[in-house]
């Protein structure tokens, strides 16, 4: 399916979902908690965190840990949940005003339990991303690149479809790689901040899709003939799945798929 067709389908489903809103306060709380656990699990798992979905749930809801797991995995889960809470609050703020400080705060909340010195602080060293030929910008270039990124994102805010804008924000932040570590998780939180602000569903990238996810990012970062197409398609696919999840939980009948030509 072409990206334009996927975005059309996403917007059609969004209209149906909006007929179910506003949700009751208790339903909103339950939905926020559902994605707090799901996004924390999936985003951390993409980076090698060993906590299962159930272990993440027990940790965040009951404060209980499981023996034998690295302590860093617990810090990552607790930190991500705090960053998720900030992301929700920021996305729903009125008036909404996006700034670089939002990204710095997202990273700080996630990373402070792991490395307080580098939490919410731009890197001062060159970083190398394993498994790819892409080399992020020099550390001295990061502050200006981030300012330009924020300006570009604000300019595109009302000009680009929100799903494409969210995918752009994710990829661009990973390209700049402003932090020593935690860039992917900060990028996924930023992506969802945009989606929530614009009335779309939270995207969780299943760990099983990690090869496709990494491959799509690498296609966008390659030196020769870079392309965002695969990454945009993947994010649109994940948004469609998130919408299906909402429809399932709240008895919304999604639009039927177009029948193939016979």
C-alpha positions as CSV (number, residue, x, y, z in Angstrom):
1,X,0.0,0.0,0.0
2,X,1.3,3.5,-0.9
3,X,2.0,5.9,2.0
4,X,-0.7,8.3,0.7
5,X,-3.2,5.5,0.9
6,X,-2.1,4.5,4.4
7,X,-2.3,8.1,5.7
8,X,-5.8,8.4,4.2
9,X,-6.9,5.2,6.0
10,X,-5.3,6.5,9.2
11,X,-7.3,9.8,9.0
12,X,-10.5,7.9,8.2
13,X,-10.0,5.8,11.3
14,X,-9.1,8.8,13.4
15,X,-12.4,10.4,12.5
16,X,-14.2,7.3,13.7
17,X,-12.2,7.3,16.9
18,X,-13.0,10.9,17.6
19,X,-16.7,10.0,17.6
20,X,-15.9,7.9,20.7
21,X,-14.3,10.8,22.5
22,X,-14.2,12.3,25.0
23,X,-13.5,9.2,27.0
24,X,-14.5,9.0,30.6
25,X,-11.7,10.1,33.0
26,X,-11.2,6.5,34.3
27,X,-10.9,5.2,30.7
28,X,-8.3,7.9,29.9
29,X,-6.3,6.8,33.0
30,X,-6.5,3.2,32.0
31,X,-5.4,3.9,28.4
32,X,-2.5,6.1,29.6
33,X,-1.4,3.3,31.9
34,X,-1.7,0.7,29.2
35,X,0.6,2.6,26.8
36,X,2.9,3.6,29.7
37,X,3.7,0.0,30.2
38,X,3.6,-1.1,26.6
39,X,5.8,1.7,25.2
40,X,8.3,1.4,28.1
41,X,8.6,-2.3,27.4
42,X,8.9,-2.1,23.6
43,X,11.1,0.9,23.4
44,X,13.6,-0.5,26.0
45,X,13.4,-4.0,24.4
46,X,14.5,-2.5,21.0
47,X,17.7,-1.4,22.8
48,X,18.4,-4.8,24.4
49,X,16.6,-4.4,27.8
50,X,15.8,-7.9,29.1
51,X,12.7,-7.1,31.1
52,X,9.6,-8.8,29.7
53,X,6.2,-7.0,29.3
54,X,5.0,-8.7,32.5
55,X,8.1,-7.8,34.4
56,X,7.8,-4.2,33.2
57,X,4.2,-4.1,34.4
58,X,5.0,-5.5,37.8
59,X,7.9,-3.1,38.3
60,X,5.9,0.0,37.3
61,X,2.7,-0.8,39.0
62,X,3.9,-2.6,42.1
63,X,7.5,-1.6,42.4
64,X,8.6,-5.3,42.4
65,X,11.7,-6.6,40.7
66,X,12.7,-10.0,39.5
67,X,16.0,-11.5,40.6
68,X,18.8,-12.1,38.1
69,X,18.1,-9.1,35.8
70,X,20.7,-6.3,35.4
71,X,20.0,-3.3,37.6
72,X,20.3,-1.0,34.6
73,X,17.3,-2.6,33.0
74,X,15.2,-1.5,36.0
75,X,16.6,2.0,35.9
76,X,15.7,2.2,32.2
77,X,12.2,1.1,32.8
78,X,11.5,3.5,35.7
79,X,13.2,6.3,33.9
80,X,11.3,5.7,30.7
81,X,8.0,5.7,32.6
82,X,8.8,9.1,34.1
83,X,9.7,10.4,30.7
84,X,6.4,9.0,29.3
85,X,4.5,10.9,32.0
86,X,6.2,14.1,31.0
87,X,5.6,13.4,27.4
88,X,1.9,13.1,28.0
89,X,1.7,16.3,30.0
90,X,3.7,18.2,27.5
91,X,1.7,16.9,24.5
92,X,-1.6,17.9,26.2
93,X,-0.5,21.3,27.4
94,X,-2.5,24.3,26.3
95,X,-1.1,26.4,24.8
96,X,1.4,24.0,23.3
97,X,4.8,25.3,22.4
98,X,7.4,22.9,21.2
99,X,11.0,23.6,22.1
100,X,14.4,21.9,22.4
101,X,14.0,21.9,26.2
102,X,11.2,19.3,25.8
103,X,13.7,16.9,24.2
104,X,16.3,17.6,26.9
105,X,13.8,17.0,29.6
106,X,12.6,13.7,28.0
107,X,16.2,12.5,28.0
108,X,17.0,13.7,31.5
109,X,14.0,11.9,33.0
110,X,14.8,8.7,31.2
111,X,18.6,8.7,31.7
112,X,19.2,10.3,35.1
113,X,19.1,7.0,37.0
114,X,21.6,5.5,34.6
115,X,24.1,8.4,34.2
116,X,23.2,11.6,36.0
117,X,26.1,13.5,34.6
118,X,25.0,13.0,31.0
119,X,21.2,13.1,31.5
120,X,19.6,15.8,29.4
121,X,23.1,17.1,28.4
122,X,24.5,17.2,24.9
123,X,27.4,14.9,24.3
124,X,30.9,16.3,24.2
125,X,32.5,13.3,22.4
126,X,32.2,11.8,19.0
127,X,29.8,8.8,19.0
128,X,29.9,5.8,16.7
129,X,26.8,3.7,15.9
130,X,27.6,0.1,15.6
131,X,26.3,-1.9,12.7
132,X,26.1,1.1,10.3
133,X,28.4,3.3,8.2
134,X,26.6,6.4,9.3
135,X,28.7,8.8,11.4
136,X,26.8,11.3,13.5
137,X,27.8,15.0,13.5
138,X,30.7,16.2,15.6
139,X,29.9,17.1,19.2
140,X,30.6,20.8,18.6
141,X,27.9,20.9,15.9
142,X,25.1,19.4,18.0
143,X,23.8,22.6,19.8
144,X,23.3,24.5,16.5
145,X,21.9,21.4,14.8
146,X,19.3,21.0,17.6
147,X,18.3,24.6,17.4
148,X,17.8,24.3,13.6
149,X,15.9,21.0,14.1
150,X,13.5,22.7,16.5
151,X,13.0,25.6,14.1
152,X,12.4,23.2,11.2
153,X,10.0,21.1,13.2
154,X,8.0,24.1,14.3
155,X,7.8,25.3,10.6
156,X,6.6,21.9,9.4
157,X,4.1,21.5,12.3
158,X,1.0,22.6,10.4
159,X,2.3,21.8,6.9
160,X,3.1,18.1,7.1
161,X,0.8,15.2,7.9
162,X,1.3,14.5,11.6
163,X,2.4,10.8,11.0
164,X,5.0,11.9,8.5
165,X,6.0,14.8,10.9
166,X,6.4,12.4,13.8
167,X,8.5,10.0,11.6
168,X,10.6,13.0,10.5
169,X,11.2,14.1,14.1
170,X,12.2,10.6,15.1
171,X,14.7,10.1,12.3
172,X,16.2,13.6,12.5
173,X,16.9,13.3,16.2
174,X,18.5,9.9,15.7
175,X,20.6,11.5,12.8
176,X,21.9,14.3,15.1
177,X,22.4,11.8,17.9
178,X,22.7,14.6,20.5
179,X,23.3,12.4,23.6
180,X,25.9,9.9,24.6
181,X,23.2,7.2,24.9
182,X,19.4,7.0,24.9
183,X,18.9,8.7,21.6
184,X,16.5,6.1,20.2
185,X,14.3,6.2,23.2
186,X,14.3,10.0,23.2
187,X,13.4,9.9,19.5
188,X,10.5,7.5,20.1
189,X,9.1,9.6,22.9
190,X,9.4,12.8,20.8
191,X,7.6,11.0,17.9
192,X,4.7,10.1,20.2
193,X,4.6,13.5,21.8
194,X,3.8,14.9,18.3
195,X,1.2,12.1,17.6
196,X,-0.6,12.7,20.9
197,X,-0.7,16.4,20.4
198,X,-2.3,16.0,17.0
199,X,-4.9,13.5,18.2
200,X,-3.3,10.3,16.9
201,X,-2.4,7.1,18.7
202,X,0.8,6.2,20.5
203,X,3.2,4.1,18.3
204,X,4.9,1.2,19.9
205,X,7.4,-0.6,17.7
206,X,7.3,-4.4,18.6
207,X,10.7,-5.8,19.3
208,X,10.1,-8.5,16.6
209,X,10.2,-5.6,14.1
210,X,13.6,-4.5,15.2
211,X,15.4,-5.7,12.0
212,X,12.9,-3.8,9.8
213,X,13.1,-0.7,12.0
214,X,17.0,-0.6,11.9
215,X,17.0,-1.3,8.2
216,X,14.6,1.5,7.5
217,X,16.7,3.9,9.5
218,X,19.8,2.8,7.7
219,X,18.2,3.4,4.3
220,X,17.4,7.0,5.4
221,X,21.0,7.5,6.6
222,X,23.0,5.9,3.8
223,X,25.3,8.2,1.9
224,X,24.1,7.2,-1.6
225,X,20.5,7.7,-2.5
226,X,19.1,8.1,1.1
227,X,15.3,7.5,1.3
228,X,12.7,8.0,4.1
229,X,10.2,5.9,2.3
230,X,10.7,2.6,4.2
231,X,10.8,4.4,7.6
232,X,7.6,6.4,6.8
233,X,5.8,3.3,5.7
234,X,6.8,1.4,8.9
235,X,5.7,4.2,11.2
236,X,2.4,4.5,9.3
237,X,1.9,0.7,9.7
238,X,2.5,1.0,13.4
239,X,0.0,3.8,13.7
240,X,-2.6,1.7,11.9
241,X,-2.0,-1.1,14.4
242,X,-2.3,1.3,17.3
243,X,-5.6,2.5,16.0
244,X,-6.8,-1.1,15.6
245,X,-5.9,-1.6,19.3
246,X,-8.0,1.4,20.3
247,X,-10.9,0.3,18.2
248,X,-10.8,-3.1,19.8
249,X,-10.7,-1.8,23.3
250,X,-13.5,0.8,22.8
251,X,-15.8,-1.0,20.4
252,X,-15.1,1.3,17.4
253,X,-15.6,-0.4,14.0
254,X,-12.7,0.5,11.8
255,X,-13.1,1.2,8.1
256,X,-12.9,-2.0,6.0
257,X,-9.8,-2.6,3.9
258,X,-10.2,-2.0,0.3
259,X,-10.9,-5.2,-1.6
260,X,-8.1,-6.2,-4.0
261,X,-8.7,-6.1,-7.7
262,X,-9.9,-9.5,-9.1
